[in-house]
Amino acid sequence: MNDEGTEMPGGEQAPGGQEARQPTEEELRAALEQQMREVRVEDVLLQSVASLVNLSARRIAKEDERDLDQARIGIEAVRAVVDLLPDEAAGQVRNALSELQTLYAQTAGGPPGGEGGGEKQAPEGQPGQGGSAAPGQAPKSKLWTPGSG
């Protein structure tokens, strides 16, 4: 047996000196079919939720990427599906969502009692404004979370 093996593209070597080959289109289809048989909707949903949380956080935290409308949509999407996740994952997502909502509120709402320095806030009396107040009164909570009611 040759210790050096067979050199593959990119400088890699196939084990045991065998020549490496690319899988055929039929083999790729069969592998994809097998993967689709095994994948669970909950797994795909959890991956999607994690991506939404991460992307929404970027749209809030990174000044050069800030887009509070996109962050709001991401937060509302996560809120819409979190109850469909397995219990353990749902708990972790709720914690991350809570942190994300707080970050959103801090960024969009500015300091408590101020006019706010964010791009958009929920209008008075609209769903999603942490609390409803009578005209002339301050809302019960300054924490605004998208879509809360």
Backbone torsions as a table, in degrees:
resi	resn	phi	psi	omega
1	MET	NA	138.5	-179.6
2	ASN	-83.4	123.4	-179.2
3	ASP	-66.8	-27.0	-177.4
4	GLU	-78.4	-23.3	-178.5
5	GLY	71.2	-166.8	179.2
6	THR	-103.9	131.3	-178.8
7	GLU	-75.6	133.2	179.3
8	MET	-106.7	166.8	176.3
9	PRO	-55.2	140.2	-178.3
10	GLY	85.3	6.6	176.6
11	GLY	87.7	0.0	179.4
12	GLU	-80.6	159.9	-180.0
13	GLN	-124.0	141.4	176.3
14	ALA	-74.6	141.8	179.8
15	PRO	-65.3	145.1	176.1
16	GLY	66.9	17.5	176.4
17	GLY	76.9	7.4	178.6
18	GLN	-76.8	147.6	178.1
19	GLU	-79.1	133.0	178.3
20	ALA	-81.6	145.2	178.1
21	ARG	-134.5	156.3	176.8
22	GLN	-79.0	141.8	177.6
23	PRO	-66.7	150.0	178.2
24	THR	-75.4	165.9	178.3
25	GLU	-61.2	-37.1	179.1
26	GLU	-65.9	-40.9	178.0
27	GLU	-65.6	-39.4	177.9
28	LEU	-64.1	-42.5	177.8
29	ARG	-62.5	-43.2	-179.9
30	ALA	-63.1	-41.5	178.4
31	ALA	-64.7	-41.2	178.3
32	LEU	-65.2	-42.0	177.4
33	GLU	-60.0	-44.1	179.2
34	GLN	-62.6	-42.4	179.0
35	GLN	-63.4	-42.2	179.9
36	MET	-65.7	-32.2	177.1
37	ARG	-66.9	-33.4	-173.4
38	GLU	-91.7	-25.2	-174.5
39	VAL	-71.7	142.9	179.0
40	ARG	-106.5	146.7	179.4
41	VAL	-58.5	-40.1	179.7
42	GLU	-58.9	-37.0	179.5
43	ASP	-65.7	-44.6	179.5
44	VAL	-65.8	-41.2	179.2
45	LEU	-61.8	-44.5	179.6
46	LEU	-63.8	-41.5	176.9
47	GLN	-62.2	-41.6	179.6
48	SER	-65.3	-43.0	179.6
49	VAL	-62.7	-43.3	178.5
50	ALA	-60.9	-41.3	177.6
51	SER	-64.1	-41.9	179.0
52	LEU	-63.9	-42.5	178.7
53	VAL	-61.9	-47.6	-178.6
54	ASN	-64.7	-43.8	-179.8
55	LEU	-67.1	-41.6	178.2
56	SER	-62.7	-40.3	177.7
57	ALA	-62.1	-41.5	176.8
58	ARG	-61.6	-41.8	-177.5
59	ARG	-68.2	-15.3	176.1
60	ILE	-97.5	-49.5	-167.3
61	ALA	-81.8	-34.9	-176.3
62	LYS	-89.1	111.7	-175.3
63	GLU	-55.9	-38.6	-178.1
64	ASP	-75.6	-8.7	178.0
65	GLU	-119.5	6.9	-172.7
66	ARG	-60.7	127.3	176.1
67	ASP	-152.9	91.4	-174.4
68	LEU	-67.2	-27.5	175.4
69	ASP	-64.7	-44.1	177.8
70	GLN	-65.4	-40.3	178.0
71	ALA	-62.0	-42.0	179.5
72	ARG	-61.0	-45.1	179.1
73	ILE	-61.6	-42.9	178.5
74	GLY	-62.1	-43.4	179.1
75	ILE	-62.8	-45.8	-179.4
76	GLU	-65.4	-35.9	177.9
77	ALA	-64.6	-43.3	178.8
78	VAL	-64.2	-43.6	179.1
79	ARG	-60.1	-34.1	-177.2
80	ALA	-70.2	-28.3	-174.0
81	VAL	-113.6	-6.3	-174.3
82	VAL	-58.7	-34.1	-179.6
83	ASP	-71.5	-12.0	178.4
84	LEU	-87.5	-9.6	-178.2
85	LEU	-81.0	156.5	173.1
86	PRO	-57.5	149.7	-171.9
87	ASP	-50.7	-49.3	-177.3
88	GLU	-62.4	-46.1	179.3
89	ALA	-66.2	-38.6	-179.4
90	ALA	-61.1	-39.7	178.3
91	GLY	-62.2	-43.9	178.9
92	GLN	-65.9	-41.0	179.9
93	VAL	-66.1	-40.1	178.1
94	ARG	-60.6	-40.2	177.2
95	ASN	-62.2	-46.6	178.9
96	ALA	-64.1	-39.8	179.4
97	LEU	-63.6	-41.1	178.0
98	SER	-60.6	-44.2	177.9
99	GLU	-64.1	-39.9	179.7
100	LEU	-65.3	-43.0	178.7
101	GLN	-63.8	-39.8	178.0
102	THR	-64.1	-44.5	178.0
103	LEU	-61.0	-43.0	178.1
104	TYR	-59.7	-48.3	-177.6
105	ALA	-62.2	-40.9	178.9
106	GLN	-64.8	-40.0	-177.6
107	THR	-75.7	-43.9	-175.8
108	ALA	-80.7	-33.0	-172.0
109	GLY	-94.2	-17.9	-177.0
110	GLY	68.5	-164.6	-177.3
111	PRO	-70.6	147.8	178.8
112	PRO	-55.2	136.8	178.3
113	GLY	84.1	-9.3	-179.3
114	GLY	-90.9	173.0	178.4
115	GLU	-73.5	-18.8	177.8
116	GLY	93.0	145.5	-178.5
117	GLY	-114.9	13.0	-176.4
118	GLY	-85.8	177.0	-178.1
119	GLU	-77.3	-39.5	-178.8
120	LYS	-148.9	144.5	172.8
121	GLN	-130.6	161.5	177.1
122	ALA	-68.7	135.1	177.5
123	PRO	-65.6	157.7	178.8
124	GLU	-53.3	135.9	174.9
125	GLY	76.9	0.1	-179.9
126	GLN	-86.9	150.3	174.5
127	PRO	-57.9	145.6	178.0
128	GLY	100.2	2.1	-179.0
129	GLN	-99.4	71.5	175.0
130	GLY	25.6	-27.0	178.6
131	GLY	-172.5	153.4	178.5
132	SER	-104.2	143.3	-178.3
133	ALA	-132.1	152.3	175.8
134	ALA	-70.7	156.8	179.1
135	PRO	-53.7	134.2	179.0
136	GLY	88.2	-6.5	178.5
137	GLN	-108.5	151.8	178.1
138	ALA	-75.0	148.4	176.2
139	PRO	-64.0	156.3	-178.6
140	LYS	-65.2	-34.4	-177.7
141	SER	-131.7	140.2	177.0
142	LYS	-87.0	-8.5	-178.9
143	LEU	-82.7	109.3	178.0
144	TRP	-97.8	128.1	176.3
145	THR	-122.0	135.1	-176.9
146	PRO	-58.1	130.3	172.0
147	GLY	74.6	1.6	179.5
148	SER	-74.2	151.2	-175.8
149	GLY	-138.5	NA	NA
